């Protein structure tokens, strides 16, 4: 705005300068005309002076002013002629003298105007040069301030990236330590089970063995990605009227660009939301197909178990021990729960055991092995979904940090949405269980969480903590 005012003022001054030049040219033309007239008047005065000197028989040279004074000082009788034109001649001389006075005054006025025009022209030239210097100084200052802001922005970006890398390394070390502790626990449990006697192992198997219960819960809730546009703005520091006006113009341009970028980002957000919804629908369809296949397999295994139960009931009369075993297995099938598929006691029972249990439990052990395999695959898929969700939230948090410091309201809303999404992921981690999950009867394992959920909780807690820190910093 100030630059526009300067340009408008320069145009006005240029127009005034052109007008003054035109006026000076006119004055010069008038001056030339007057000089030509003065030359003619000088010739007339010289002629009258020559007539006067001839009548007085005096031939002396004098200047033009002296000649005029001599002619003006002469009496009227001296210039009286014998013809009838004396009166007209004297009148003509008087008119010439009056015209000479007028020309002198005009010449003085023209000289004064010319002098004033030159002074105005010099003043305008100085003012234009000063305005150009101020403009160059303001542009240099604004460029320096913008470069400083860009340097600060890049430094903040590097610091945030380093902070997130440190958090990721710490989280990775925590995950590695948790996995290491799980491996140590499994090794210690294996050693304890190898030292126990076969009788205690059988009793433990009889007390702990339960049938398969399939619990098909949904996977982690999908979280849509939200790109809240925000644009970084800054105004230069004020230094005089010129700097304030330039800063105001720059601020208006930045606001216009911000509105355009917000419209583009809103269209991009709508496209991303549509793509995310389509992806979620496909994922739900795949999960539904997987659950359906698992249910069909479970029904087939249930039919096989019923057939085996019918065969065992026919052989109940062959021995009391076999009858008690069949009765115990029937109670286990009615209960429909599996305590722990990853215990080493089941592995020893699958690998080898008593000959009395080997044949009737073959199909049951095979089903357990398939369910354990499905559990491991499901844990890997849950880890992939968890990593994608955490990565999406981390990228959203980084975008808020990079672009959201200019407008605190939009930044606060974005941070609130990120915190809500993180809490949803946390809730999904607590509520989502694998298909083969079952309740624990042992008190020491009631509140113990698997390593996937533990790592997920740590990641989500770290993201929520970073979001709260950024929220406090912006507010």
C-alpha positions in Angstrom: 0.0 0.0 0.0 2.8 2.4 0.9 4.6 1.5 -2.3 1.5 2.3 -4.3 1.2 5.7 -2.6 4.9 6.3 -3.4 4.3 5.4 -7.0 1.3 7.7 -7.2 3.2 10.6 -5.5 6.1 10.1 -8.0 3.7 10.2 -10.9 2.1 13.4 -9.6 5.6 15.0 -9.1 6.6 13.9 -12.6 3.5 15.5 -14.0 4.2 18.7 -12.1 7.8 18.6 -13.3 6.6 18.3 -16.9 4.1 21.2 -16.4 6.9 23.3 -15.0 9.2 22.4 -17.9 6.4 23.4 -20.3 6.0 26.7 -18.4 9.7 27.3 -18.5 9.7 26.7 -22.2 6.8 29.2 -22.6 8.7 31.7 -20.5 11.8 31.2 -22.6 9.8 31.9 -25.7 8.3 35.0 -24.2 11.8 36.1 -23.1 13.1 35.7 -26.6 10.2 37.8 -28.0 10.8 40.5 -25.4 14.5 40.4 -26.2 13.7 40.9 -29.9 11.4 43.7 -29.0 14.1 45.2 -26.7 16.5 45.1 -29.6 14.0 47.0 -31.8 13.5 49.5 -29.0 17.3 49.9 -28.7 17.5 50.7 -32.4 14.7 53.3 -32.0 16.4 54.8 -29.0 19.7 54.9 -30.8 18.0 56.7 -33.7 16.4 59.3 -31.5 19.7 59.7 -29.6 21.5 60.2 -32.9 18.9 62.8 -33.9 19.4 64.6 -30.6 23.2 64.6 -30.9 23.0 65.8 -34.4 20.7 68.7 -33.4 23.1 69.6 -30.6 26.3 69.0 -32.7 27.6 66.7 -30.1 28.8 63.3 -31.1 29.6 61.3 -27.9 29.1 57.6 -27.4 27.1 56.4 -24.3 25.5 53.3 -23.0 21.9 52.3 -23.6 20.7 53.3 -20.1 22.5 56.7 -20.5 20.8 57.3 -23.8 17.4 56.5 -22.3 18.1 58.8 -19.4 19.2 61.6 -21.7 16.1 61.3 -23.9 13.8 61.1 -20.9 15.4 64.2 -19.3 15.0 66.4 -22.4 12.2 68.9 -22.4 9.2 68.7 -24.7 10.2 71.8 -26.6 13.5 70.2 -27.6 11.6 67.4 -29.4 9.0 69.6 -30.9 9.1 69.4 -34.8 7.8 72.0 -37.2 5.3 69.7 -38.8 1.8 68.8 -37.5 2.9 65.4 -36.2 4.6 66.6 -33.0 1.7 65.5 -30.8 1.5 62.1 -32.3 5.2 61.6 -32.0 5.3 62.5 -28.4 2.4 60.2 -27.7 4.1 57.4 -29.6 7.3 58.0 -27.5 5.3 57.9 -24.3 3.6 54.7 -25.4 7.0 53.3 -26.2 8.3 54.2 -22.8 5.3 52.7 -21.1 5.8 49.5 -23.1 9.5 49.5 -22.1 8.5 49.6 -18.5 6.0 46.8 -19.0 8.6 44.7 -20.7 11.1 45.3 -17.9 8.5 44.2 -15.4 7.6 41.1 -17.5 11.3 40.2 -17.8 11.7 40.4 -14.1 8.6 38.3 -13.5 9.8 35.7 -16.0 13.2 35.6 -14.4 11.6 35.1 -11.0 9.4 32.3 -12.3 12.3 30.6 -14.1 14.3 30.7 -10.8 11.3 29.3 -8.9 10.8 26.5 -11.5 14.5 25.5 -11.2 14.2 25.4 -7.4 11.1 23.2 -7.6 12.7 20.9 -10.1 15.8 20.5 -7.8 13.5 19.9 -4.8 11.5 17.2 -6.7 14.7 15.5 -7.8 16.0 15.3 -4.3 12.7 14.0 -3.0 12.5 11.3 -5.7 16.1 10.2 -4.9 15.2 10.0 -1.2 12.2 7.9 -1.9 14.2 5.5 -4.0 16.8 5.1 -1.2 14.0 4.4 1.3 12.4 1.9 -0.9 15.7 0.0 -1.4 16.4 0.1 2.3 12.9 -1.3 3.1 13.2 -4.1 0.6 16.6 -5.1 1.9 15.3 -5.1 5.5 12.3 -7.2 4.6 14.4 -9.7 2.8 16.8 -10.0 5.7 13.8 -10.6 8.1 12.3 -13.2 5.8 15.6 -15.0 5.6 15.9 -14.9 9.4 12.4 -16.4 9.7 13.2 -19.1 7.2 16.3 -20.0 9.1 14.4 -20.2 12.4 11.7 -22.4 10.7 14.4 -24.8 9.4 16.1 -24.9 12.8 12.8 -25.7 14.5 12.1 -28.4 12.0 15.5 -30.0 12.6 15.0 -29.9 16.4 11.6 -31.5 16.2 12.9 -34.2 13.9 15.8 -35.0 16.3 13.4 -35.1 19.2 11.1 -37.6 17.4 14.1 -39.7 16.4 15.2 -39.8 20.0 11.7 -40.8 21.1 11.6 -43.5 18.5 15.0 -44.9 19.6 13.9 -44.9 23.2 10.6 -46.7 22.3 12.5 -49.2 20.2 14.9 -49.9 23.1 11.9 -50.4 25.4 10.3 -52.8 22.9 13.6 -54.7 22.6 13.9 -55.0 26.4 10.3 -56.2 26.7 10.8 -58.9 24.0 14.1 -59.9 25.7 12.3 -60.2 29.1 9.6 -62.3 27.4 12.2 -64.6 26.0 13.9 -64.9 29.4 10.5 -65.7 31.0 9.9 -68.4 28.4 13.3 -70.0 28.9 12.8 -70.0 32.7 9.4 -71.5 32.3 10.8 -74.2 30.0 13.5 -75.1 32.5 10.9 -75.3 35.3 8.7 -77.5 33.3 11.6 -79.8 32.3 12.5 -80.3 36.0 8.9 -81.1 37.1 7.9 -84.8 37.4 5.6 -86.5 35.0 2.9 -86.9 37.6 2.8 -83.2 38.4 2.8 -82.5 34.7 -0.2 -84.7 34.2 -2.1 -83.1 37.1 -1.2 -79.7 35.8 -2.5 -80.6 32.4 -5.8 -82.0 33.9 -6.4 -78.8 35.9 -5.4 -76.4 33.2 -6.7 -78.0 30.0 -9.8 -76.4 28.6 -11.5 -76.5 25.2 -11.1 -74.0 22.4 -13.1 -70.8 22.6 -12.9 -68.5 19.6 -13.5 -64.8 20.3 -13.6 -62.8 17.1 -13.2 -59.2 18.1 -12.6 -56.4 15.7 -9.2 -55.0 15.0 -8.0 -51.6 16.0 -10.3 -48.8 15.1 -9.3 -47.0 11.9 -8.4 -43.4 12.4 -8.8 -41.0 9.5 -6.0 -38.7 8.7 -6.7 -35.0 9.2 -4.5 -32.4 7.5 -5.4 -29.2 9.1 -4.0 -26.4 6.9 -2.3 -23.9 8.6 -0.1 -21.2 7.2 3.0 -19.5 8.8 2.7 -15.6 8.9 5.0 -13.0 10.3 5.2 -9.2 10.0 8.3 -7.2 9.9 9.2 -4.9 12.8 8.0 -1.4 12.5 10.5 1.4 11.9 8.8 4.6 10.8 5.8 5.1 8.6 7.4 3.5 5.5 8.2 0.2 7.3 4.7 0.0 8.8 3.0 0.5 5.4 5.2 -2.1 3.7 4.6 -4.6 6.6 0.8 -4.0 6.2 0.9 -4.7 2.5 3.0 -7.9 3.0 0.6 -9.1 5.7 -2.4 -8.7 3.3 -0.6 -10.6 0.6 0.2 -13.4 3.0 -3.4 -13.6 4.2 -4.6 -13.9 0.6 -2.1 -16.7 -0.1 -3.2 -18.4 3.1 -6.9 -18.4 2.1 -5.9 -19.9 -1.3 -3.8 -22.6 0.4 -6.6 -23.4 2.8 -9.0 -24.0 0.0 -6.6 -26.3 -1.8 -5.9 -28.2 1.4 -9.6 -28.6 2.1 -10.2 -30.2 -1.3 -7.1 -32.4 -0.7 -8.5 -33.4 2.7 -11.9 -34.4 1.2 -10.1 -36.6 -1.3 -8.0 -38.2 1.4 -11.0 -38.8 3.6 -12.8 -40.5 0.7 -9.8 -42.7 0.0 -9.4 -43.6 3.6 -13.1 -44.6 3.9 -12.8 -46.7 0.8 -9.7 -48.4 2.2 -11.4 -49.0 5.5 -14.4 -50.6 3.8 -12.1 -53.0 1.9 -10.3 -53.8 5.1 -13.6 -54.5 6.9 -14.6 -56.8 4.0 -11.3 -58.7 4.3 -11.7 -59.0 8.1 -15.3 -60.3 7.6 -14.1 -62.9 5.1 -11.4 -63.9 7.5 -13.8 -64.3 10.4 -16.2 -66.2 8.3 -13.4 -68.7 7.2 -12.3 -69.0 10.9 -15.9 -69.8 11.9 -16.3 -72.4 9.2 -13.0 -74.0 10.2 -14.1 -74.0 13.9 -17.5 -75.6 13.0 -15.6 -78.3 11.0 -13.3 -79.0 14.0 -16.3 -79.1 16.3 -18.0 -81.7 14.1 -14.8 -83.7 14.2 -14.6 -83.4 17.9 -18.3 -84.5 18.2 -17.5 -87.5 16.1 -14.5 -88.3 18.2 -16.7 -87.9 21.3 -19.2 -90.4 19.9 -16.4 -92.9 19.2 -15.0 -92.4 22.7 -18.5 -92.9 24.3 -18.8 -96.3 22.5 -15.5 -97.4 24.0 -16.5 -96.3 27.6 -17.1 -99.9 28.6 -13.5 -101.0 27.8 -12.0 -99.4 31.0 -12.6 -97.1 33.9 -9.6 -94.9 33.2 -10.7 -94.4 29.6 -14.2 -93.6 30.7 -13.0 -90.9 33.2 -10.9 -89.4 30.5 -13.8 -89.2 28.1 -16.0 -87.6 30.8 -13.3 -85.1 31.6 -13.0 -84.2 27.9 -16.8 -83.8 27.6 -16.8 -81.3 30.5 -14.0 -79.4 28.8 -15.9 -79.2 25.5 -19.0 -77.9 27.3 -16.9 -75.3 29.1 -15.5 -74.1 25.7 -12.5 -72.1 27.0 -8.8 -72.3 26.3 -6.6 -71.1 29.2 -3.2 -70.6 27.6 -2.1 -71.8 24.1 1.5 -70.6 24.5 2.3 -72.6 27.7 5.2 -75.1 27.3 3.1 -77.9 28.9 1.0 -78.0 25.8 4.0 -78.1 23.6 5.4 -81.2 25.5 1.9 -82.8 25.2 1.9 -82.1 21.5 5.4 -83.5 20.9 5.0 -86.5 23.1 3.2 -87.9 26.1 1.3 -90.8 27.6 0.2 -93.5 25.1 -3.2 -93.4 26.7 -3.8 -89.8 25.5 -1.9 -89.9 22.2 -4.6 -91.2 19.9 -7.8 -89.6 21.2 -6.1 -86.1 21.5 -4.4 -86.1 18.1 -7.1 -84.0 16.4 -7.4 -81.7 19.4 -3.7 -81.0 19.5 -3.6 -80.4 15.7 -6.5 -77.8 16.1 -4.6 -76.1 18.9 -1.5 -75.8 16.8 -3.5 -74.3 13.9 -5.1 -71.8 16.4 -1.7 -70.9 17.8 -0.4 -70.3 14.2 -3.5 -68.0 13.6 -2.8 -66.2 16.8 0.8 -65.4 15.8 -0.3 -64.2 12.3 -2.9 -62.1 13.9 -0.4 -60.5 16.3 1.8 -59.6 13.3 -1.1 -58.0 11.5 -2.1 -56.1 14.7 1.5 -54.8 14.9 1.4 -53.6 11.3 -2.0 -51.8 11.9 -0.6 -50.3 15.1 2.6 -49.0 13.4 0.6 -47.4 10.5 -1.8 -45.7 13.0 1.1 -44.3 15.1 3.0 -43.2 12.0 -0.1 -41.3 10.8 -0.6 -39.6 14.1 3.1 -38.7 14.3 3.0 -37.1 10.8 -0.1 -35.2 11.7 1.6 -33.9 14.9 4.7 -32.9 12.8 2.5 -31.0 10.3 0.8 -29.1 13.2 4.2 -28.1 14.5 5.5 -27.0 11.1 2.5 -25.1 9.9 0.3 -24.4 12.9 2.2 -21.7 14.9 0.8 -18.8 12.9 -2.8 -19.4 14.0 -3.2 -20.7 17.5 -7.0 -21.6 17.2 -6.5 -24.0 14.3 -3.4 -25.5 15.9 -5.3 -26.1 19.2 -8.2 -27.8 17.3 -5.8 -30.0 15.4 -4.0 -31.0 18.6 -7.3 -31.8 20.2 -8.2 -34.1 17.3 -4.9 -35.8 17.4 -5.3 -36.4 21.2 -8.8 -37.8 20.6 -7.5 -40.1 17.9 -4.7 -41.3 20.1 -7.1 -42.1 22.9 -9.2 -44.0 20.4 -6.2 -46.1 19.4 -5.5 -46.6 23.1 -9.1 -47.8 23.7 -8.8 -50.1 20.6 -5.7 -51.6 22.0 -7.4 -52.4 25.3 -10.6 -53.7 23.7 -9.3 -55.6 20.6 -8.4 -59.2 21.3 -7.2 -61.9 18.9 -9.6 -64.5 17.6 -8.0 -67.3 19.6 -7.9 -65.2 22.9 -9.2 -66.9 26.0 -9.5 -66.0 29.7 -6.8 -66.9 32.2 -7.6 -68.7 35.4 -4.3 -68.1 37.0 -4.3 -64.9 39.1 -0.7 -64.0 38.1 -1.7 -63.7 34.4 -5.1 -61.8 34.8 -3.8 -58.3 34.2 -0.7 -59.2 32.1 -0.7 -57.7 28.6 0.9 -59.1 25.4 3.9 -57.5 24.0 1.9 -56.0 21.0 -0.5 -54.2 23.2 2.3 -53.1 25.6 4.4 -51.6 22.8 1.2 -49.9 21.4 0.3 -48.4 24.7 3.9 -47.0 25.1 3.8 -45.5 21.5 0.4 -43.9 22.1 1.3 -42.5 25.5 4.4 -41.0 24.0 2.4 -39.3 21.2 -0.2 -38.0 23.7 2.6 -36.6 25.8 4.2 -34.9 22.8 0.8 -33.4 21.8 0.3 -32.0 25.3 3.7 -30.5 25.3 3.1 -28.8 21.9 -0.3 -27.7 23.1 1.2 -26.0 26.2 3.9 -24.4 24.1 1.4 -22.9 21.6 -1.1 -21.7 24.3 
